[in-house]
Amino acid sequence: MKRIHSIDIVRGIVMIIMALDHVRDLIHIDSITQSPTDFTTTTPILFFTRWITHLCAPIFVFLAGTSAYMSLKNNNSISETRRNLLNRGLFLILLEFTIVNFAIFFDVGFHTILFEVIASTGFGFIILSLLLKLSAKQLGIMGLLILFCHNLTPLIPFGETSILKVILTPFFSPTAIPLFAGKTFVMGYPPIPWLGIMLIGFGCGLYFERTQEKMEKIFIKIGLGALALFTVIRFINIYGDGLPWTSQKNAMFTFMSFTNISKYPPSLLFCLVTLGIMFLLLAFSGRLSDGLKNILSVYGKVPLFYFIIHFYLIHLITLMILMIQGLHFSQFEFATGTFGRPKGIESGLPLWAIYLIWLAVVIVLYKPCHWYGQYKATHKNWWLKYI
C-alpha cells in the first residue's frame, strides 16, 4: 500500500496537541496541586485545555495498529511483519523505561518507573505479532470486544487478596507497585484496553484500501455513529465510564461533567468520543489547504522522534523557568515526581503563558522534524525503522 497522507496529517495534529498537555503538566502554576477535572477549583478553559489532549493517545495507538496493517500489506509476509512488530515492541518498552522515563522526570535514580503510552504501544505490537494469522476483520472484532467489555472487569468477584486479582489488575487498571530502594512501578496505561484500540486500528486498515471518496464516506458514518453512541450511553449514565456525570452549578459545568470521561484506563465512552473525532478528522483532512497539510505531515511522519525530543525540550524549558523565578538547582526535586519543581514553593506560569510556550515548542521542532523526515526518506539505516 502507498503511504496514506491522511494518517500523517491526523497524526501530526495530535502530536501538536500532545505538546500542549505536556507543557501544561510540567510548567502550569497549578499543575502539581490542582486537577483540571476538579470542578471545585478548575475553570472551563483549564478543563478543555486538558480535555482536547485526550485525543492524542487513542489516536496515536489506533494509527499504530493501522500502520501495522499497512506494513503487513507492503511486506506481504506474516513472518517478516511478525519479526518487525516483535522487535519494535520490545524496543518501545525498553525506550519507555529509559529514554522516555528520564525525559519525564530527569531523575537519574529512576525512583518512578512509568509504563505509559510508548510501552503500552510496544506491548500491543508484541501481542499483535502473535495474532497475525487472524484476519484483519477478526482482529478488529476482538478489539471491539475489548473496548466494549473491559469496563466490566471490576465486577469480576475476585477476592481482594486473590493472586489472580493481583496478577490481572495491572493489565486492566492503573496500578502502583512498590519495588525496592524506594522505587515504584506505575502502570499508567494498562495494556489490555489500549491493545483493544490498536486491534481496531489494525482492523480498520481495510478501509484505507478503498478509494478516497468511499473512505471519506465510511469514516464520516463511523465518526458520527461513534459520537451518537457516546451521547446516548453517556446520557443513560449507567455504563461505559467510571465517572458518572452530575448536575453542576451551571450549564457549562454540567456540560463539563457530561464530557468528563476516564482515560485511566480508557473507558468505552472515552474511546467512542476520541476515536469518533478521529474518524471525522481522517475524513476531512484531505480538504485542508496543501500548505497546512504539508506542515502537519512534517510532524506526523516522525511521531516517535517528535515525542522524544519534545519532552526533553519542554523539561529543559521548565528548569530554565525555575531558575529565572529565583530557584537554585539544589532546590530542584527530581525524585518526587514533580519534574524538578520543589513542593511547597510556588513555581510555574499561568495558563496564557502555557499556550505561548506550547506554540514556541511546536515551531522550534518543525525544522528538526522536517530534517529527520527527509533523512529517514533518503537513508536505509536499520535503526531508522525504530525511531
C-alpha positions as CSV (number, residue, x, y, z in Angstrom):
1,M,0.0,0.0,0.0
2,K,1.2,3.5,-0.7
3,R,1.7,6.0,2.1
4,I,-1.7,7.3,3.3
5,H,-1.4,11.1,3.7
6,S,-4.5,11.5,5.9
7,I,-2.7,9.3,8.5
8,D,0.3,11.6,8.6
9,I,-1.9,14.7,8.7
10,V,-4.1,13.5,11.6
11,R,-1.1,12.1,13.5
12,G,0.6,15.5,13.0
13,I,-2.5,17.2,14.5
14,V,-2.4,15.0,17.6
15,M,1.4,15.4,18.0
16,I,1.0,19.1,18.1
17,I,-1.9,18.9,20.6
18,M,0.1,16.5,22.8
19,A,2.8,19.1,23.3
20,L,0.1,21.4,24.9
21,D,-0.7,18.7,27.5
22,H,3.0,18.2,28.4
23,V,3.8,21.9,28.7
24,R,0.8,22.2,31.0
25,D,1.8,19.2,33.0
26,L,5.4,20.5,33.6
27,I,5.0,24.3,33.7
28,H,1.5,25.4,34.6
29,I,1.5,27.1,38.0
30,D,-1.3,24.8,39.4
31,S,-0.4,21.5,37.7
32,I,1.1,20.0,40.8
33,T,-1.6,21.0,43.3
34,Q,-4.8,21.3,41.1
35,S,-6.5,18.8,38.8
36,P,-8.1,20.3,35.6
37,T,-11.1,18.0,36.2
38,D,-11.7,19.0,39.9
39,F,-14.9,21.0,39.5
40,T,-14.4,22.8,42.8
41,T,-11.2,24.5,41.5
42,T,-11.0,24.3,37.8
43,T,-12.1,26.7,35.1
44,P,-13.7,25.9,31.7
45,I,-10.6,26.9,29.8
46,L,-8.3,24.7,32.0
47,F,-10.8,21.8,31.8
48,F,-11.0,21.9,28.0
49,T,-7.2,22.5,27.7
50,R,-6.9,19.1,29.3
51,W,-9.9,17.6,27.5
52,I,-8.7,18.3,24.0
53,T,-5.4,16.4,24.7
54,H,-7.5,13.3,25.4
55,L,-7.4,12.8,21.6
56,C,-3.7,12.1,21.5
57,A,-3.1,8.7,23.0
58,P,-6.0,6.8,21.5
59,I,-5.4,8.2,18.0
60,F,-1.7,7.5,18.3
61,V,-2.3,3.9,19.3
62,F,-5.1,3.4,16.8
63,L,-3.0,4.6,13.9
64,A,-0.1,2.5,15.1
65,G,-2.4,-0.5,14.5
66,T,-3.3,0.8,11.1
67,S,0.4,1.3,10.2
68,A,1.0,-2.3,11.3
69,Y,-1.7,-3.4,8.8
70,M,-0.1,-1.4,6.0
71,S,3.3,-2.9,6.9
72,L,1.8,-6.4,6.5
73,K,0.3,-5.5,3.2
74,N,3.6,-4.0,1.9
75,N,5.7,-6.9,3.1
76,N,3.1,-9.5,2.1
77,S,4.9,-11.7,4.7
78,I,3.4,-12.7,8.0
79,S,6.8,-13.9,9.3
80,E,8.6,-10.7,8.4
81,T,5.9,-8.5,9.8
82,R,5.8,-10.6,13.0
83,R,9.5,-10.2,13.4
84,N,9.4,-6.4,12.8
85,L,6.5,-6.0,15.2
86,L,8.1,-8.1,17.9
87,N,11.4,-6.2,17.7
88,R,9.7,-2.9,17.6
89,G,7.5,-3.7,20.6
90,L,10.5,-4.8,22.7
91,F,12.4,-1.7,21.6
92,L,9.5,0.6,22.6
93,I,9.2,-0.9,26.1
94,L,12.9,-0.5,26.6
95,L,12.7,3.1,25.3
96,E,9.9,3.9,27.7
97,F,11.8,2.6,30.8
98,T,15.0,4.5,29.9
99,I,15.0,7.5,27.5
100,V,11.3,8.4,27.9
101,N,11.2,8.0,31.7
102,F,14.3,10.1,32.1
103,A,12.8,12.8,29.8
104,I,9.7,13.0,32.0
105,F,11.3,13.2,35.4
106,F,15.1,14.0,34.9
107,D,15.5,11.6,37.8
108,V,18.9,9.7,37.5
109,G,17.7,7.4,40.2
110,F,14.6,6.3,38.3
111,H,12.5,6.3,41.5
112,T,9.3,6.2,39.5
113,I,9.2,3.8,36.6
114,L,6.3,4.6,34.3
115,F,4.5,2.3,31.9
116,E,2.8,4.8,29.6
117,V,1.7,5.1,26.0
118,I,5.1,4.1,24.4
119,A,5.4,0.9,26.4
120,S,1.7,0.2,26.0
121,T,2.1,0.5,22.2
122,G,5.1,-1.8,22.4
123,F,3.0,-4.4,24.4
124,G,0.3,-4.1,21.7
125,F,2.8,-4.7,18.9
126,I,4.1,-7.8,20.7
127,I,0.6,-9.3,21.1
128,L,-0.4,-8.3,17.6
129,S,2.7,-10.0,16.2
130,L,1.4,-13.3,17.7
131,L,-2.1,-12.8,16.2
132,L,-1.2,-12.0,12.6
133,K,-2.6,-15.3,11.3
134,L,-6.1,-14.0,12.1
135,S,-7.7,-11.8,9.6
136,A,-7.9,-8.0,9.9
137,K,-11.7,-8.4,10.4
138,Q,-11.3,-10.9,13.2
139,L,-8.7,-8.7,15.0
140,G,-10.9,-5.7,14.6
141,I,-13.8,-7.6,16.2
142,M,-11.5,-8.7,19.0
143,G,-10.6,-5.1,19.6
144,L,-14.2,-4.1,19.7
145,L,-15.0,-6.8,22.3
146,I,-12.2,-5.5,24.5
147,L,-13.4,-1.9,24.0
148,F,-17.0,-2.6,24.9
149,C,-16.4,-5.1,27.7
150,H,-13.2,-4.2,29.6
151,N,-15.2,-1.8,31.8
152,L,-16.9,-5.0,33.2
153,T,-13.7,-6.3,34.7
154,P,-14.1,-4.5,38.1
155,L,-17.3,-6.6,38.5
156,I,-15.5,-9.9,38.5
157,P,-15.7,-11.2,42.0
158,F,-12.1,-11.7,42.8
159,G,-11.1,-11.7,46.5
160,E,-9.1,-8.6,47.5
161,T,-6.1,-10.8,48.2
162,S,-6.6,-13.2,45.3
163,I,-3.4,-13.9,43.5
164,L,-5.4,-13.8,40.2
165,K,-6.6,-10.3,41.0
166,V,-3.0,-9.2,41.9
167,I,-1.7,-10.5,38.5
168,L,-4.6,-9.3,36.3
169,T,-5.3,-5.8,37.8
170,P,-2.3,-4.0,36.3
171,F,-3.3,-5.3,32.8
172,F,-6.7,-3.6,33.1
173,S,-6.4,-0.7,35.6
174,P,-3.8,1.8,36.7
175,T,-1.7,0.4,39.5
176,A,1.3,1.4,41.6
177,I,3.6,-1.4,42.7
178,P,6.3,-0.7,45.2
179,L,9.7,-2.2,44.2
180,F,12.9,-1.8,46.1
181,A,15.1,1.1,47.4
182,G,12.2,3.5,47.3
183,K,11.3,2.8,43.6
184,T,7.8,2.4,42.4
185,F,6.5,0.9,39.2
186,V,3.4,2.8,37.9
187,M,1.1,1.1,35.4
188,G,-0.3,4.3,33.9
189,Y,-1.5,2.8,30.7
190,P,-3.0,-0.6,31.4
191,P,-2.1,-2.5,28.2
192,I,-5.3,-4.6,27.6
193,P,-7.7,-1.7,26.9
194,W,-5.0,0.0,24.7
195,L,-4.5,-3.3,22.9
196,G,-8.2,-3.2,22.0
197,I,-7.7,0.2,20.4
198,M,-4.7,-1.0,18.4
199,L,-6.6,-4.1,17.2
200,I,-9.4,-1.9,16.0
201,G,-6.9,0.3,14.2
202,F,-5.5,-2.8,12.5
203,G,-8.9,-4.0,11.5
204,C,-9.8,-0.6,10.1
205,G,-6.7,-0.8,7.8
206,L,-9.1,-2.5,5.4
207,Y,-10.9,0.8,4.8
208,F,-7.7,2.6,3.7
209,E,-7.7,0.3,0.7
210,R,-10.9,1.9,-0.6
211,T,-10.9,4.9,-2.9
212,Q,-10.6,8.3,-1.3
213,E,-14.3,9.1,-1.8
214,K,-15.5,5.8,-0.4
215,M,-13.1,6.0,2.6
216,E,-14.3,9.5,3.5
217,K,-17.9,8.4,3.4
218,I,-17.2,5.4,5.6
219,F,-15.2,7.4,8.1
220,I,-17.9,10.1,8.4
221,K,-20.5,7.5,9.1
222,I,-18.3,5.7,11.7
223,G,-17.3,9.0,13.3
224,L,-20.9,10.4,13.6
225,G,-22.1,7.0,14.7
226,A,-19.5,6.8,17.5
227,L,-20.3,10.3,18.7
228,A,-24.1,9.5,18.7
229,L,-23.5,6.3,20.6
230,F,-21.3,8.2,23.1
231,T,-24.1,10.7,23.6
232,V,-26.8,8.0,24.2
233,I,-24.8,5.9,26.5
234,R,-23.5,8.9,28.4
235,F,-27.0,10.3,28.8
236,I,-28.2,7.0,30.3
237,N,-25.3,7.3,32.8
238,I,-25.2,3.6,33.8
239,Y,-22.4,2.0,31.9
240,G,-19.3,2.9,29.8
241,D,-17.3,5.1,32.3
242,G,-16.4,5.1,35.9
243,L,-17.2,8.8,36.3
244,P,-21.0,9.3,36.1
245,W,-22.0,12.8,35.1
246,T,-24.0,15.0,37.5
247,S,-25.7,18.3,37.5
248,Q,-23.4,21.2,38.4
249,K,-23.7,24.8,39.5
250,N,-24.4,26.0,35.9
251,A,-25.0,24.7,32.4
252,M,-21.3,25.0,31.4
253,F,-20.1,22.9,34.4
254,T,-22.8,20.4,33.8
255,F,-21.6,20.0,30.2
256,M,-18.1,19.6,31.5
257,S,-19.3,16.9,33.9
258,F,-21.1,15.2,30.9
259,T,-17.8,15.2,28.9
260,N,-15.5,14.4,31.8
261,I,-14.5,10.8,30.8
262,S,-11.9,8.4,32.1
263,K,-8.6,8.0,30.4
264,Y,-7.0,5.7,33.0
265,P,-8.0,3.2,31.8
266,P,-9.6,4.4,28.6
267,S,-13.3,3.8,29.1
268,L,-15.7,2.8,26.4
269,L,-17.1,6.4,26.4
270,F,-13.5,7.8,26.2
271,C,-12.8,5.7,23.2
272,L,-16.1,6.5,21.5
273,V,-15.7,10.2,21.6
274,T,-12.0,10.4,20.9
275,L,-12.0,7.9,18.1
276,G,-15.2,9.3,16.7
277,I,-13.5,12.7,16.4
278,M,-10.5,10.9,14.8
279,F,-12.6,9.3,12.1
280,L,-14.0,12.8,11.2
281,L,-10.5,14.2,11.1
282,L,-9.4,11.4,8.8
283,A,-12.4,12.1,6.6
284,F,-12.0,15.8,6.3
285,S,-8.1,16.1,6.4
286,G,-7.9,15.9,2.6
287,R,-9.9,19.1,2.4
288,L,-7.3,21.2,4.2
289,S,-5.1,23.5,2.2
290,D,-2.0,22.0,0.7
291,G,0.3,24.2,2.8
292,L,-1.4,23.2,6.1
293,K,-1.4,19.5,5.1
294,N,2.4,19.7,4.4
295,I,3.1,21.4,7.8
296,L,1.0,18.8,9.7
297,S,2.6,15.9,7.8
298,V,6.1,17.0,8.9
299,Y,5.2,16.2,12.5
300,G,3.0,13.2,11.6
301,K,5.7,11.4,9.7
302,V,8.2,11.2,12.6
303,P,5.9,10.8,15.7
304,L,8.4,8.9,17.9
305,F,11.3,11.3,17.1
306,Y,9.0,14.2,17.9
307,F,7.7,12.6,21.1
308,I,11.2,12.1,22.5
309,I,12.8,15.5,21.7
310,H,9.7,17.5,22.6
311,F,9.7,16.1,26.1
312,Y,13.4,16.9,26.6
313,L,12.9,20.4,25.2
314,I,9.9,21.1,27.5
315,H,11.7,19.8,30.5
316,L,14.7,22.0,29.8
317,I,12.5,25.0,29.4
318,T,10.8,24.1,32.8
319,L,14.2,24.1,34.6
320,M,15.1,27.4,32.9
321,I,11.9,29.0,34.1
322,L,12.5,27.7,37.7
323,M,15.9,29.4,37.7
324,I,14.5,32.6,36.3
325,Q,12.0,32.5,39.1
326,G,14.8,32.5,41.6
327,L,15.1,28.8,42.5
328,H,18.6,27.3,42.9
329,F,19.4,23.9,41.3
330,S,19.9,22.5,44.8
331,Q,16.2,23.1,45.5
332,F,15.0,21.1,42.5
333,E,13.2,17.8,43.4
334,F,13.6,15.1,40.7
335,A,12.8,12.0,42.7
336,T,9.3,13.1,43.9
337,G,7.6,13.1,40.5
338,T,7.2,16.9,40.3
339,F,9.6,17.3,37.3
340,G,12.2,19.2,39.4
341,R,9.7,21.6,40.8
342,P,10.0,21.8,44.6
343,K,6.9,21.1,46.7
344,G,5.7,23.9,48.9
345,I,7.3,26.6,46.7
346,E,5.2,28.4,44.2
347,S,6.6,28.0,40.7
348,G,5.4,27.7,37.1
349,L,3.4,30.0,34.8
350,P,-0.2,30.9,34.2
351,L,-2.3,29.3,31.5
352,W,-1.9,32.1,28.9
353,A,1.9,31.6,29.1
354,I,1.5,27.9,28.7
355,Y,-0.1,28.4,25.4
356,L,2.7,30.7,24.2
357,I,5.4,28.2,25.3
358,W,3.4,25.4,23.6
359,L,3.3,27.3,20.3
360,A,7.0,28.1,20.6
361,V,7.9,24.4,21.2
362,V,5.9,23.3,18.2
363,I,7.5,26.0,16.0
364,V,11.0,25.2,17.2
365,L,10.6,21.5,16.5
366,Y,9.4,22.0,12.9
367,K,12.9,22.2,11.4
368,P,14.3,19.2,13.3
369,C,11.3,17.1,12.3
370,H,11.5,18.2,8.7
371,W,15.2,17.3,8.6
372,Y,14.7,13.9,10.2
373,G,11.7,13.1,7.9
374,Q,13.9,13.8,4.9
375,Y,16.8,11.9,6.3
376,K,14.6,8.9,7.0
377,A,13.1,9.0,3.5
378,T,16.5,9.0,1.8
379,H,18.5,6.6,4.0
380,K,18.1,2.9,4.7
381,N,19.9,2.5,8.0
382,W,18.4,-0.4,10.0
383,W,17.8,1.8,13.1
384,L,15.6,4.3,11.2
385,K,12.6,1.9,11.3
386,Y,12.6,2.1,15.1
387,I,12.5,5.9,15.5
